[in-house]
Amino acid sequence: MEELQPYARFKQDELILRDELAIDRTLLANEATMLAYVRSALTLVIAGVTFIHFFDQGWLPWLGIVFVPAGVALGIFGLWRFNRMHKSIALLRTRL
């Protein structure tokens, strides 16, 4: 039965500093991941706008038209993932 619930041995009064610090590190890693998504999304949008603005012929304007919505979608996905993980981590913290 314990194999199905690996965290069953932890209770509120048994948490030590190491466990609290592990949760804090997880929160910081989640924020760093969200910032990486935002950075990548912003890069795609800027590249797309640059391709559209400075190139009139060829396939680069079309690449820019693809990059702008892809950057917006990536930013929205990163924020959605951050919120989902943040809620999961908060739920874990309240259970422990």
C-alpha positions as CSV (number, residue, x, y, z in Angstrom):
1,M,0.0,0.0,0.0
2,E,2.9,2.4,0.7
3,E,4.2,1.9,-2.8
4,L,1.1,3.6,-4.2
5,Q,1.4,6.6,-1.9
6,P,5.1,7.5,-1.7
7,Y,4.5,10.7,0.2
8,A,2.2,9.2,2.8
9,R,5.0,9.2,5.4
10,F,5.2,13.0,5.4
11,K,2.8,14.7,7.8
12,Q,2.5,18.4,8.8
13,D,4.4,18.1,12.0
14,E,7.2,16.0,10.4
15,L,8.3,18.5,7.8
16,I,11.8,19.8,8.2
17,L,13.7,22.7,6.7
18,R,15.0,20.6,3.8
19,D,11.4,19.9,2.7
20,E,10.4,23.5,2.8
21,L,13.5,24.6,0.9
22,A,12.8,21.9,-1.8
23,I,9.3,23.4,-2.3
24,D,10.8,26.9,-2.5
25,R,13.3,25.7,-5.1
26,T,10.5,24.2,-7.1
27,L,8.6,27.5,-7.1
28,L,11.7,29.3,-8.3
29,A,12.3,26.8,-11.1
30,N,8.7,27.2,-12.2
31,E,9.2,31.0,-12.4
32,A,12.4,30.6,-14.3
33,T,10.6,28.3,-16.8
34,M,7.9,30.8,-17.2
35,L,10.4,33.6,-17.9
36,A,12.1,31.3,-20.5
37,Y,8.7,30.9,-22.3
38,V,8.1,34.7,-22.2
39,R,11.7,35.3,-23.5
40,S,11.2,32.8,-26.4
41,A,7.8,34.2,-27.3
42,L,9.1,37.8,-27.3
43,T,12.0,36.7,-29.5
44,L,9.6,35.1,-32.0
45,V,7.3,38.1,-32.2
46,I,10.3,40.5,-32.7
47,A,11.8,38.3,-35.4
48,G,8.4,38.0,-37.1
49,V,7.8,41.8,-37.1
50,T,11.4,42.4,-38.3
51,F,10.9,39.9,-41.2
52,I,7.6,41.5,-42.2
53,H,8.9,45.1,-41.9
54,F,12.3,44.9,-43.6
55,F,11.8,42.3,-46.3
56,D,9.4,42.9,-49.1
57,Q,10.0,40.0,-51.4
58,G,10.7,36.3,-51.0
59,W,9.7,33.9,-48.3
60,L,10.9,35.9,-45.3
61,P,7.7,38.0,-44.9
62,W,5.7,34.8,-44.9
63,L,8.0,33.4,-42.2
64,G,7.3,36.6,-40.2
65,I,3.6,36.1,-40.6
66,V,4.1,32.6,-39.1
67,F,6.4,33.8,-36.3
68,V,4.2,36.5,-34.8
69,P,1.2,34.2,-34.0
70,A,3.5,31.4,-33.0
71,G,5.2,33.8,-30.5
72,V,1.8,34.9,-29.1
73,A,0.7,31.2,-28.8
74,L,4.0,30.3,-27.1
75,G,3.6,33.1,-24.6
76,I,0.0,32.1,-23.8
77,F,1.0,28.4,-23.4
78,G,3.9,29.4,-21.1
79,L,1.6,31.4,-18.8
80,W,-1.0,28.6,-18.8
81,R,1.6,26.1,-17.9
82,F,3.0,28.4,-15.1
83,N,-0.4,28.8,-13.6
84,R,-1.2,25.1,-13.7
85,M,2.1,24.2,-12.0
86,H,1.8,27.0,-9.5
87,K,-1.6,25.7,-8.4
88,S,-0.3,22.2,-8.1
89,I,2.7,23.4,-6.0
90,A,0.4,25.4,-3.8
91,L,-1.9,22.4,-3.3
92,L,1.1,20.3,-2.4
93,R,2.3,22.9,0.1
94,T,-1.1,23.0,1.8
95,R,-1.3,19.2,2.0
96,L,2.2,18.9,3.5
